[in-house]
Amino acid sequence: MDFMFLSRFAPQLLSVLRIITALLFFAHGSAKYFGFPAVEGLANVPPMSPGGIAGILEIVGGILLVIGLFSRLTAFILSGLMAVAYFMVHAPQGFHPILNNGELAILYCFIFLYIAAAGPGPWSVDASRGKA
């Protein structure tokens, strides 16, 4: 079966990828700062700790990416955040990402890097402002 018919939806699917990824990413920050969703060990993170700073970036960056505002810059910063998180938190626990629980950090890193390069897609504030 030829799936080339999907290519006409590529711009919209880029927007969907950005929105869904940002919503999932935002949940990490909201768990740290708002206790929702409740995740054991994530609530009440000190704001100036590495996890607290990451939580602020997860909340603010997640919101900006959901609406598609300053998408390329935000995605680039968040890609760097996830690279740092992987090498600071996960890599010291072992080489293989599946064993050190680093798969999600790697996926976020490269999805955000892709969004930084490709832009936010047509369903974004950036696109409506002609800044995509």
Chimera marker file (.cmm) of the C-alpha trace (Angstrom):
<marker_set name="trace">
<marker id="1" x="0.000" y="0.000" z="0.000" r="1" g="1" b="0" radius="0.5"/>
<marker id="2" x="1.288" y="3.449" z="-0.885" r="1" g="1" b="0" radius="0.5"/>
<marker id="3" x="1.129" y="5.879" z="1.997" r="1" g="1" b="0" radius="0.5"/>
<marker id="4" x="2.126" y="8.904" z="-0.060" r="1" g="1" b="0" radius="0.5"/>
<marker id="5" x="-1.429" y="10.192" z="0.345" r="1" g="1" b="0" radius="0.5"/>
<marker id="6" x="-0.458" y="11.133" z="3.898" r="1" g="1" b="0" radius="0.5"/>
<marker id="7" x="2.152" y="13.615" z="2.660" r="1" g="1" b="0" radius="0.5"/>
<marker id="8" x="-0.533" y="16.213" z="1.991" r="1" g="1" b="0" radius="0.5"/>
<marker id="9" x="-1.236" y="16.232" z="5.739" r="1" g="1" b="0" radius="0.5"/>
<marker id="10" x="2.417" y="16.688" z="6.762" r="1" g="1" b="0" radius="0.5"/>
<marker id="11" x="2.107" y="20.352" z="7.815" r="1" g="1" b="0" radius="0.5"/>
<marker id="12" x="-0.948" y="19.676" z="9.975" r="1" g="1" b="0" radius="0.5"/>
<marker id="13" x="0.660" y="16.564" z="11.473" r="1" g="1" b="0" radius="0.5"/>
<marker id="14" x="3.697" y="18.669" z="12.390" r="1" g="1" b="0" radius="0.5"/>
<marker id="15" x="1.348" y="20.913" z="14.374" r="1" g="1" b="0" radius="0.5"/>
<marker id="16" x="-0.260" y="17.877" z="16.012" r="1" g="1" b="0" radius="0.5"/>
<marker id="17" x="3.182" y="16.485" z="16.919" r="1" g="1" b="0" radius="0.5"/>
<marker id="18" x="4.138" y="19.829" z="18.469" r="1" g="1" b="0" radius="0.5"/>
<marker id="19" x="0.902" y="20.174" z="20.452" r="1" g="1" b="0" radius="0.5"/>
<marker id="20" x="0.801" y="16.604" z="21.793" r="1" g="1" b="0" radius="0.5"/>
<marker id="21" x="4.504" y="16.615" z="22.668" r="1" g="1" b="0" radius="0.5"/>
<marker id="22" x="4.131" y="19.973" z="24.440" r="1" g="1" b="0" radius="0.5"/>
<marker id="23" x="1.112" y="18.785" z="26.447" r="1" g="1" b="0" radius="0.5"/>
<marker id="24" x="2.972" y="15.674" z="27.579" r="1" g="1" b="0" radius="0.5"/>
<marker id="25" x="6.041" y="17.765" z="28.414" r="1" g="1" b="0" radius="0.5"/>
<marker id="26" x="3.967" y="20.318" z="30.340" r="1" g="1" b="0" radius="0.5"/>
<marker id="27" x="2.670" y="17.487" z="32.555" r="1" g="1" b="0" radius="0.5"/>
<marker id="28" x="6.199" y="16.946" z="33.896" r="1" g="1" b="0" radius="0.5"/>
<marker id="29" x="6.393" y="20.545" z="35.098" r="1" g="1" b="0" radius="0.5"/>
<marker id="30" x="2.855" y="20.621" z="36.458" r="1" g="1" b="0" radius="0.5"/>
<marker id="31" x="3.574" y="17.444" z="38.448" r="1" g="1" b="0" radius="0.5"/>
<marker id="32" x="6.607" y="19.145" z="39.983" r="1" g="1" b="0" radius="0.5"/>
<marker id="33" x="4.982" y="22.489" z="40.822" r="1" g="1" b="0" radius="0.5"/>
<marker id="34" x="1.258" y="21.831" z="41.128" r="1" g="1" b="0" radius="0.5"/>
<marker id="35" x="1.280" y="18.186" z="42.209" r="1" g="1" b="0" radius="0.5"/>
<marker id="36" x="-0.907" y="17.331" z="39.235" r="1" g="1" b="0" radius="0.5"/>
<marker id="37" x="-0.832" y="14.723" z="38.040" r="1" g="1" b="0" radius="0.5"/>
<marker id="38" x="0.401" y="13.248" z="41.303" r="1" g="1" b="0" radius="0.5"/>
<marker id="39" x="3.720" y="11.512" z="40.685" r="1" g="1" b="0" radius="0.5"/>
<marker id="40" x="5.595" y="10.069" z="43.619" r="1" g="1" b="0" radius="0.5"/>
<marker id="41" x="8.854" y="11.922" z="44.191" r="1" g="1" b="0" radius="0.5"/>
<marker id="42" x="8.083" y="14.854" z="41.866" r="1" g="1" b="0" radius="0.5"/>
<marker id="43" x="5.901" y="17.118" z="43.989" r="1" g="1" b="0" radius="0.5"/>
<marker id="44" x="7.334" y="20.132" z="45.818" r="1" g="1" b="0" radius="0.5"/>
<marker id="45" x="10.627" y="20.301" z="43.944" r="1" g="1" b="0" radius="0.5"/>
<marker id="46" x="12.792" y="23.177" z="45.246" r="1" g="1" b="0" radius="0.5"/>
<marker id="47" x="12.580" y="25.960" z="42.614" r="1" g="1" b="0" radius="0.5"/>
<marker id="48" x="16.325" y="26.582" z="42.380" r="1" g="1" b="0" radius="0.5"/>
<marker id="49" x="17.317" y="22.914" z="42.164" r="1" g="1" b="0" radius="0.5"/>
<marker id="50" x="18.101" y="21.418" z="38.755" r="1" g="1" b="0" radius="0.5"/>
<marker id="51" x="14.720" y="19.661" z="38.808" r="1" g="1" b="0" radius="0.5"/>
<marker id="52" x="12.983" y="22.888" z="39.812" r="1" g="1" b="0" radius="0.5"/>
<marker id="53" x="14.572" y="24.863" z="36.995" r="1" g="1" b="0" radius="0.5"/>
<marker id="54" x="13.668" y="22.059" z="34.586" r="1" g="1" b="0" radius="0.5"/>
<marker id="55" x="10.090" y="22.206" z="35.899" r="1" g="1" b="0" radius="0.5"/>
<marker id="56" x="9.831" y="25.927" z="35.160" r="1" g="1" b="0" radius="0.5"/>
<marker id="57" x="11.114" y="25.323" z="31.617" r="1" g="1" b="0" radius="0.5"/>
<marker id="58" x="8.684" y="22.407" z="31.232" r="1" g="1" b="0" radius="0.5"/>
<marker id="59" x="5.733" y="24.585" z="32.231" r="1" g="1" b="0" radius="0.5"/>
<marker id="60" x="6.649" y="27.742" z="30.320" r="1" g="1" b="0" radius="0.5"/>
<marker id="61" x="8.078" y="25.908" z="27.318" r="1" g="1" b="0" radius="0.5"/>
<marker id="62" x="5.150" y="23.511" z="27.244" r="1" g="1" b="0" radius="0.5"/>
<marker id="63" x="2.639" y="26.360" z="27.171" r="1" g="1" b="0" radius="0.5"/>
<marker id="64" x="4.564" y="28.256" z="24.482" r="1" g="1" b="0" radius="0.5"/>
<marker id="65" x="4.785" y="25.166" z="22.300" r="1" g="1" b="0" radius="0.5"/>
<marker id="66" x="1.135" y="24.198" z="22.779" r="1" g="1" b="0" radius="0.5"/>
<marker id="67" x="0.046" y="27.548" z="21.378" r="1" g="1" b="0" radius="0.5"/>
<marker id="68" x="2.963" y="27.719" z="18.957" r="1" g="1" b="0" radius="0.5"/>
<marker id="69" x="4.509" y="30.987" z="20.123" r="1" g="1" b="0" radius="0.5"/>
<marker id="70" x="8.282" y="31.509" z="19.732" r="1" g="1" b="0" radius="0.5"/>
<marker id="71" x="8.268" y="27.849" z="18.729" r="1" g="1" b="0" radius="0.5"/>
<marker id="72" x="11.689" y="27.495" z="17.124" r="1" g="1" b="0" radius="0.5"/>
<marker id="73" x="13.592" y="29.183" z="19.960" r="1" g="1" b="0" radius="0.5"/>
<marker id="74" x="11.554" y="27.429" z="22.640" r="1" g="1" b="0" radius="0.5"/>
<marker id="75" x="12.008" y="24.031" z="21.009" r="1" g="1" b="0" radius="0.5"/>
<marker id="76" x="15.754" y="24.615" z="20.664" r="1" g="1" b="0" radius="0.5"/>
<marker id="77" x="16.075" y="25.495" z="24.355" r="1" g="1" b="0" radius="0.5"/>
<marker id="78" x="13.980" y="22.499" z="25.398" r="1" g="1" b="0" radius="0.5"/>
<marker id="79" x="16.045" y="20.211" z="23.165" r="1" g="1" b="0" radius="0.5"/>
<marker id="80" x="19.150" y="21.378" z="25.015" r="1" g="1" b="0" radius="0.5"/>
<marker id="81" x="17.408" y="20.914" z="28.359" r="1" g="1" b="0" radius="0.5"/>
<marker id="82" x="16.623" y="17.306" z="27.477" r="1" g="1" b="0" radius="0.5"/>
<marker id="83" x="20.182" y="16.643" z="26.301" r="1" g="1" b="0" radius="0.5"/>
<marker id="84" x="21.512" y="17.990" z="29.600" r="1" g="1" b="0" radius="0.5"/>
<marker id="85" x="18.913" y="15.976" z="31.542" r="1" g="1" b="0" radius="0.5"/>
<marker id="86" x="19.942" y="12.806" z="29.746" r="1" g="1" b="0" radius="0.5"/>
<marker id="87" x="23.649" y="13.247" z="30.411" r="1" g="1" b="0" radius="0.5"/>
<marker id="88" x="23.239" y="14.460" z="34.004" r="1" g="1" b="0" radius="0.5"/>
<marker id="89" x="20.525" y="12.081" z="35.199" r="1" g="1" b="0" radius="0.5"/>
<marker id="90" x="20.326" y="9.051" z="32.949" r="1" g="1" b="0" radius="0.5"/>
<marker id="91" x="23.726" y="8.389" z="31.350" r="1" g="1" b="0" radius="0.5"/>
<marker id="92" x="25.538" y="8.028" z="34.714" r="1" g="1" b="0" radius="0.5"/>
<marker id="93" x="23.218" y="5.098" z="35.474" r="1" g="1" b="0" radius="0.5"/>
<marker id="94" x="24.442" y="3.074" z="32.517" r="1" g="1" b="0" radius="0.5"/>
<marker id="95" x="25.108" y="3.131" z="28.792" r="1" g="1" b="0" radius="0.5"/>
<marker id="96" x="21.852" y="1.782" z="27.342" r="1" g="1" b="0" radius="0.5"/>
<marker id="97" x="18.875" y="4.189" z="27.389" r="1" g="1" b="0" radius="0.5"/>
<marker id="98" x="16.409" y="1.364" z="27.937" r="1" g="1" b="0" radius="0.5"/>
<marker id="99" x="18.293" y="0.409" z="31.104" r="1" g="1" b="0" radius="0.5"/>
<marker id="100" x="18.917" y="3.932" z="32.423" r="1" g="1" b="0" radius="0.5"/>
<marker id="101" x="15.320" y="5.122" z="31.723" r="1" g="1" b="0" radius="0.5"/>
<marker id="102" x="16.590" y="7.781" z="29.334" r="1" g="1" b="0" radius="0.5"/>
<marker id="103" x="14.457" y="6.959" z="26.281" r="1" g="1" b="0" radius="0.5"/>
<marker id="104" x="11.930" y="9.714" z="26.982" r="1" g="1" b="0" radius="0.5"/>
<marker id="105" x="14.638" y="12.362" z="27.422" r="1" g="1" b="0" radius="0.5"/>
<marker id="106" x="16.217" y="11.311" z="24.115" r="1" g="1" b="0" radius="0.5"/>
<marker id="107" x="12.874" y="11.349" z="22.292" r="1" g="1" b="0" radius="0.5"/>
<marker id="108" x="11.963" y="14.774" z="23.656" r="1" g="1" b="0" radius="0.5"/>
<marker id="109" x="15.433" y="16.059" z="22.732" r="1" g="1" b="0" radius="0.5"/>
<marker id="110" x="15.133" y="15.018" z="19.101" r="1" g="1" b="0" radius="0.5"/>
<marker id="111" x="11.464" y="15.922" z="18.671" r="1" g="1" b="0" radius="0.5"/>
<marker id="112" x="12.213" y="19.406" z="19.984" r="1" g="1" b="0" radius="0.5"/>
<marker id="113" x="15.270" y="19.651" z="17.742" r="1" g="1" b="0" radius="0.5"/>
<marker id="114" x="13.098" y="18.692" z="14.765" r="1" g="1" b="0" radius="0.5"/>
<marker id="115" x="10.500" y="21.345" z="15.690" r="1" g="1" b="0" radius="0.5"/>
<marker id="116" x="13.278" y="23.932" z="16.025" r="1" g="1" b="0" radius="0.5"/>
<marker id="117" x="14.365" y="23.100" z="12.461" r="1" g="1" b="0" radius="0.5"/>
<marker id="118" x="10.957" y="22.481" z="10.826" r="1" g="1" b="0" radius="0.5"/>
<marker id="119" x="8.937" y="25.147" z="12.615" r="1" g="1" b="0" radius="0.5"/>
<marker id="120" x="5.612" y="24.864" z="14.427" r="1" g="1" b="0" radius="0.5"/>
<marker id="121" x="3.360" y="23.949" z="11.517" r="1" g="1" b="0" radius="0.5"/>
<marker id="122" x="0.301" y="25.859" z="10.319" r="1" g="1" b="0" radius="0.5"/>
<marker id="123" x="-1.761" y="25.581" z="13.508" r="1" g="1" b="0" radius="0.5"/>
<marker id="124" x="0.271" y="27.995" z="15.622" r="1" g="1" b="0" radius="0.5"/>
<marker id="125" x="0.398" y="31.590" z="16.757" r="1" g="1" b="0" radius="0.5"/>
<marker id="126" x="3.740" y="31.882" z="14.947" r="1" g="1" b="0" radius="0.5"/>
<marker id="127" x="2.144" y="30.854" z="11.631" r="1" g="1" b="0" radius="0.5"/>
<marker id="128" x="-0.746" y="33.272" z="12.107" r="1" g="1" b="0" radius="0.5"/>
<marker id="129" x="1.793" y="36.063" z="12.699" r="1" g="1" b="0" radius="0.5"/>
<marker id="130" x="3.808" y="35.037" z="9.642" r="1" g="1" b="0" radius="0.5"/>
<marker id="131" x="6.782" y="34.109" z="11.868" r="1" g="1" b="0" radius="0.5"/>
<marker id="132" x="6.784" y="30.346" z="11.323" r="1" g="1" b="0" radius="0.5"/>
<link id1="1" id2="2" r="1" g="1" b="0" radius="0.2"/>
<link id1="2" id2="3" r="1" g="1" b="0" radius="0.2"/>
<link id1="3" id2="4" r="1" g="1" b="0" radius="0.2"/>
<link id1="4" id2="5" r="1" g="1" b="0" radius="0.2"/>
<link id1="5" id2="6" r="1" g="1" b="0" radius="0.2"/>
<link id1="6" id2="7" r="1" g="1" b="0" radius="0.2"/>
<link id1="7" id2="8" r="1" g="1" b="0" radius="0.2"/>
<link id1="8" id2="9" r="1" g="1" b="0" radius="0.2"/>
<link id1="9" id2="10" r="1" g="1" b="0" radius="0.2"/>
<link id1="10" id2="11" r="1" g="1" b="0" radius="0.2"/>
<link id1="11" id2="12" r="1" g="1" b="0" radius="0.2"/>
<link id1="12" id2="13" r="1" g="1" b="0" radius="0.2"/>
<link id1="13" id2="14" r="1" g="1" b="0" radius="0.2"/>
<link id1="14" id2="15" r="1" g="1" b="0" radius="0.2"/>
<link id1="15" id2="16" r="1" g="1" b="0" radius="0.2"/>
<link id1="16" id2="17" r="1" g="1" b="0" radius="0.2"/>
<link id1="17" id2="18" r="1" g="1" b="0" radius="0.2"/>
<link id1="18" id2="19" r="1" g="1" b="0" radius="0.2"/>
<link id1="19" id2="20" r="1" g="1" b="0" radius="0.2"/>
<link id1="20" id2="21" r="1" g="1" b="0" radius="0.2"/>
<link id1="21" id2="22" r="1" g="1" b="0" radius="0.2"/>
<link id1="22" id2="23" r="1" g="1" b="0" radius="0.2"/>
<link id1="23" id2="24" r="1" g="1" b="0" radius="0.2"/>
<link id1="24" id2="25" r="1" g="1" b="0" radius="0.2"/>
<link id1="25" id2="26" r="1" g="1" b="0" radius="0.2"/>
<link id1="26" id2="27" r="1" g="1" b="0" radius="0.2"/>
<link id1="27" id2="28" r="1" g="1" b="0" radius="0.2"/>
<link id1="28" id2="29" r="1" g="1" b="0" radius="0.2"/>
<link id1="29" id2="30" r="1" g="1" b="0" radius="0.2"/>
<link id1="30" id2="31" r="1" g="1" b="0" radius="0.2"/>
<link id1="31" id2="32" r="1" g="1" b="0" radius="0.2"/>
<link id1="32" id2="33" r="1" g="1" b="0" radius="0.2"/>
<link id1="33" id2="34" r="1" g="1" b="0" radius="0.2"/>
<link id1="34" id2="35" r="1" g="1" b="0" radius="0.2"/>
<link id1="35" id2="36" r="1" g="1" b="0" radius="0.2"/>
<link id1="36" id2="37" r="1" g="1" b="0" radius="0.2"/>
<link id1="37" id2="38" r="1" g="1" b="0" radius="0.2"/>
<link id1="38" id2="39" r="1" g="1" b="0" radius="0.2"/>
<link id1="39" id2="40" r="1" g="1" b="0" radius="0.2"/>
<link id1="40" id2="41" r="1" g="1" b="0" radius="0.2"/>
<link id1="41" id2="42" r="1" g="1" b="0" radius="0.2"/>
<link id1="42" id2="43" r="1" g="1" b="0" radius="0.2"/>
<link id1="43" id2="44" r="1" g="1" b="0" radius="0.2"/>
<link id1="44" id2="45" r="1" g="1" b="0" radius="0.2"/>
<link id1="45" id2="46" r="1" g="1" b="0" radius="0.2"/>
<link id1="46" id2="47" r="1" g="1" b="0" radius="0.2"/>
<link id1="47" id2="48" r="1" g="1" b="0" radius="0.2"/>
<link id1="48" id2="49" r="1" g="1" b="0" radius="0.2"/>
<link id1="49" id2="50" r="1" g="1" b="0" radius="0.2"/>
<link id1="50" id2="51" r="1" g="1" b="0" radius="0.2"/>
<link id1="51" id2="52" r="1" g="1" b="0" radius="0.2"/>
<link id1="52" id2="53" r="1" g="1" b="0" radius="0.2"/>
<link id1="53" id2="54" r="1" g="1" b="0" radius="0.2"/>
<link id1="54" id2="55" r="1" g="1" b="0" radius="0.2"/>
<link id1="55" id2="56" r="1" g="1" b="0" radius="0.2"/>
<link id1="56" id2="57" r="1" g="1" b="0" radius="0.2"/>
<link id1="57" id2="58" r="1" g="1" b="0" radius="0.2"/>
<link id1="58" id2="59" r="1" g="1" b="0" radius="0.2"/>
<link id1="59" id2="60" r="1" g="1" b="0" radius="0.2"/>
<link id1="60" id2="61" r="1" g="1" b="0" radius="0.2"/>
<link id1="61" id2="62" r="1" g="1" b="0" radius="0.2"/>
<link id1="62" id2="63" r="1" g="1" b="0" radius="0.2"/>
<link id1="63" id2="64" r="1" g="1" b="0" radius="0.2"/>
<link id1="64" id2="65" r="1" g="1" b="0" radius="0.2"/>
<link id1="65" id2="66" r="1" g="1" b="0" radius="0.2"/>
<link id1="66" id2="67" r="1" g="1" b="0" radius="0.2"/>
<link id1="67" id2="68" r="1" g="1" b="0" radius="0.2"/>
<link id1="68" id2="69" r="1" g="1" b="0" radius="0.2"/>
<link id1="69" id2="70" r="1" g="1" b="0" radius="0.2"/>
<link id1="70" id2="71" r="1" g="1" b="0" radius="0.2"/>
<link id1="71" id2="72" r="1" g="1" b="0" radius="0.2"/>
<link id1="72" id2="73" r="1" g="1" b="0" radius="0.2"/>
<link id1="73" id2="74" r="1" g="1" b="0" radius="0.2"/>
<link id1="74" id2="75" r="1" g="1" b="0" radius="0.2"/>
<link id1="75" id2="76" r="1" g="1" b="0" radius="0.2"/>
<link id1="76" id2="77" r="1" g="1" b="0" radius="0.2"/>
<link id1="77" id2="78" r="1" g="1" b="0" radius="0.2"/>
<link id1="78" id2="79" r="1" g="1" b="0" radius="0.2"/>
<link id1="79" id2="80" r="1" g="1" b="0" radius="0.2"/>
<link id1="80" id2="81" r="1" g="1" b="0" radius="0.2"/>
<link id1="81" id2="82" r="1" g="1" b="0" radius="0.2"/>
<link id1="82" id2="83" r="1" g="1" b="0" radius="0.2"/>
<link id1="83" id2="84" r="1" g="1" b="0" radius="0.2"/>
<link id1="84" id2="85" r="1" g="1" b="0" radius="0.2"/>
<link id1="85" id2="86" r="1" g="1" b="0" radius="0.2"/>
<link id1="86" id2="87" r="1" g="1" b="0" radius="0.2"/>
<link id1="87" id2="88" r="1" g="1" b="0" radius="0.2"/>
<link id1="88" id2="89" r="1" g="1" b="0" radius="0.2"/>
<link id1="89" id2="90" r="1" g="1" b="0" radius="0.2"/>
<link id1="90" id2="91" r="1" g="1" b="0" radius="0.2"/>
<link id1="91" id2="92" r="1" g="1" b="0" radius="0.2"/>
<link id1="92" id2="93" r="1" g="1" b="0" radius="0.2"/>
<link id1="93" id2="94" r="1" g="1" b="0" radius="0.2"/>
<link id1="94" id2="95" r="1" g="1" b="0" radius="0.2"/>
<link id1="95" id2="96" r="1" g="1" b="0" radius="0.2"/>
<link id1="96" id2="97" r="1" g="1" b="0" radius="0.2"/>
<link id1="97" id2="98" r="1" g="1" b="0" radius="0.2"/>
<link id1="98" id2="99" r="1" g="1" b="0" radius="0.2"/>
<link id1="99" id2="100" r="1" g="1" b="0" radius="0.2"/>
<link id1="100" id2="101" r="1" g="1" b="0" radius="0.2"/>
<link id1="101" id2="102" r="1" g="1" b="0" radius="0.2"/>
<link id1="102" id2="103" r="1" g="1" b="0" radius="0.2"/>
<link id1="103" id2="104" r="1" g="1" b="0" radius="0.2"/>
<link id1="104" id2="105" r="1" g="1" b="0" radius="0.2"/>
<link id1="105" id2="106" r="1" g="1" b="0" radius="0.2"/>
<link id1="106" id2="107" r="1" g="1" b="0" radius="0.2"/>
<link id1="107" id2="108" r="1" g="1" b="0" radius="0.2"/>
<link id1="108" id2="109" r="1" g="1" b="0" radius="0.2"/>
<link id1="109" id2="110" r="1" g="1" b="0" radius="0.2"/>
<link id1="110" id2="111" r="1" g="1" b="0" radius="0.2"/>
<link id1="111" id2="112" r="1" g="1" b="0" radius="0.2"/>
<link id1="112" id2="113" r="1" g="1" b="0" radius="0.2"/>
<link id1="113" id2="114" r="1" g="1" b="0" radius="0.2"/>
<link id1="114" id2="115" r="1" g="1" b="0" radius="0.2"/>
<link id1="115" id2="116" r="1" g="1" b="0" radius="0.2"/>
<link id1="116" id2="117" r="1" g="1" b="0" radius="0.2"/>
<link id1="117" id2="118" r="1" g="1" b="0" radius="0.2"/>
<link id1="118" id2="119" r="1" g="1" b="0" radius="0.2"/>
<link id1="119" id2="120" r="1" g="1" b="0" radius="0.2"/>
<link id1="120" id2="121" r="1" g="1" b="0" radius="0.2"/>
<link id1="121" id2="122" r="1" g="1" b="0" radius="0.2"/>
<link id1="122" id2="123" r="1" g="1" b="0" radius="0.2"/>
<link id1="123" id2="124" r="1" g="1" b="0" radius="0.2"/>
<link id1="124" id2="125" r="1" g="1" b="0" radius="0.2"/>
<link id1="125" id2="126" r="1" g="1" b="0" radius="0.2"/>
<link id1="126" id2="127" r="1" g="1" b="0" radius="0.2"/>
<link id1="127" id2="128" r="1" g="1" b="0" radius="0.2"/>
<link id1="128" id2="129" r="1" g="1" b="0" radius="0.2"/>
<link id1="129" id2="130" r="1" g="1" b="0" radius="0.2"/>
<link id1="130" id2="131" r="1" g="1" b="0" radius="0.2"/>
<link id1="131" id2="132" r="1" g="1" b="0" radius="0.2"/>
</marker_set>
